[in-house]
Amino acid sequence: MTAVTPVPVPAPRPARTPPLAEPSGWHEIRLTVNGEPVTAQVESRLLLSDFLRDRLRLTGTHVGCEHGVCGACTILVDGEPVRSCLTLAVQCEGADLRTVESLAPREAPLTPVQRAFHECHGMQCGFCTPGFLMTATALTEQDERPADTEVADALSGHLCRCTGYRNIRRALGQALDETYDQAQRGE
């Protein structure tokens, strides 16, 4: 008979507390969203897109690729276009956020960007439209009219599966013309 050598049993490992159960996993943030002050408790890992959609019910911010490629989740953070699916909510402490819902609230008239997208039919299914509108809004709010290369670069960060971009480019051109022509006339 062959002797069987017993295999040692490893000692049990101590239980580990998941990182999100630690007090540092939660943060209080204060920010402004569409002109309204917001204070919230958020987890460290909460994406800004999820915070906006699920916690604040601002569902105009669409989530497409969740990799920052499609641009559907673009919002303005302190006036700059930002992919909310790549940004953590805690990173926006003290920031001023604007979503597509801020463009023409309630009974307000359409902005030049919204009007141009409507008139030029710069959308079809509409899924990508909020991101395009926010990027276009940022371009129309610059001190000087952006160069064509800057406009092309800004639009290159968005994917649209329906339109072929012709009407989107035309709409943005119309919005830029209206905005900067008015500025030159002093209106």
TATA-V893274 format. One record per backbone hydrogen bond with DSSP energy under -0.5 kcal/mol. NH is the residue of the N-H (numbers start at 0). CO is the residue of the C=O. E is the energy in kcal/mol with one decimal. If there is no record, write none. Layout:
{{NH & CO & E} {NH & CO & E}}
This chain:
{{4 & 2 & -0.6} {5 & 3 & -0.6} {9 & 7 & -0.5} {20 & 17 & -1.9} {21 & 18 & -1.4} {24 & 21 & -2.2} {25 & 22 & -1.2} {26 & 41 & -2.8} {28 & 26 & -0.6} {28 & 39 & -3.0} {30 & 37 & -2.5} {31 & 94 & -2.6} {32 & 35 & -2.9} {33 & 31 & -0.5} {33 & 96 & -2.9} {35 & 32 & -1.8} {37 & 30 & -3.3} {39 & 28 & -2.2} {41 & 26 & -3.0} {41 & 39 & -0.5} {43 & 24 & -2.4} {45 & 42 & -1.4} {47 & 83 & -0.5} {47 & 86 & -3.6} {48 & 83 & -2.0} {50 & 46 & -2.4} {51 & 47 & -2.8} {52 & 48 & -2.5} {53 & 49 & -2.8} {54 & 49 & -0.9} {54 & 50 & -1.0} {55 & 50 & -1.8} {57 & 51 & -3.0} {58 & 56 & -1.2} {60 & 57 & -1.2} {61 & 59 & -0.9} {61 & 71 & -1.1} {63 & 61 & -0.6} {73 & 70 & -1.6} {74 & 81 & -2.2} {75 & 97 & -2.6} {76 & 74 & -0.5} {76 & 79 & -2.8} {77 & 75 & -0.6} {77 & 95 & -3.3} {79 & 76 & -1.7} {81 & 74 & -2.8} {83 & 72 & -1.2} {83 & 81 & -0.8} {85 & 82 & -1.3} {88 & 45 & -2.9} {90 & 87 & -1.2} {91 & 88 & -1.8} {92 & 89 & -1.2} {93 & 29 & -3.8} {94 & 91 & -2.6} {96 & 31 & -3.7} {96 & 94 & -0.6} {97 & 75 & -2.5} {101 & 98 & -2.1} {102 & 99 & -1.4} {104 & 101 & -0.5} {107 & 104 & -2.5} {114 & 110 & -2.9} {115 & 111 & -2.3} {116 & 112 & -2.4} {117 & 113 & -2.2} {118 & 114 & -3.1} {119 & 115 & -2.7} {120 & 117 & -0.9} {121 & 116 & -2.8} {129 & 125 & -0.6} {130 & 127 & -0.6} {131 & 127 & -1.8} {132 & 128 & -3.1} {133 & 129 & -2.1} {134 & 130 & -2.2} {135 & 131 & -2.9} {136 & 132 & -2.4} {137 & 133 & -2.1} {138 & 134 & -1.9} {139 & 135 & -2.0} {140 & 136 & -0.9} {140 & 137 & -0.5} {141 & 138 & -0.9} {150 & 146 & -2.2} {151 & 147 & -2.6} {152 & 148 & -2.2} {153 & 149 & -2.4} {154 & 150 & -2.4} {155 & 151 & -1.5} {156 & 153 & -1.0} {157 & 154 & -1.7} {158 & 69 & -2.6} {168 & 164 & -2.9} {169 & 165 & -2.2} {170 & 166 & -2.5} {171 & 167 & -2.4} {172 & 168 & -2.4} {173 & 169 & -2.4} {174 & 170 & -2.5} {175 & 171 & -2.6} {176 & 172 & -2.7} {177 & 173 & -2.7} {178 & 174 & -2.5} {179 & 175 & -2.8} {180 & 176 & -2.3} {181 & 177 & -1.9} {182 & 178 & -1.6} {183 & 179 & -1.7} {184 & 180 & -1.8} {185 & 181 & -0.6} {185 & 182 & -0.6} {186 & 181 & -2.6}}
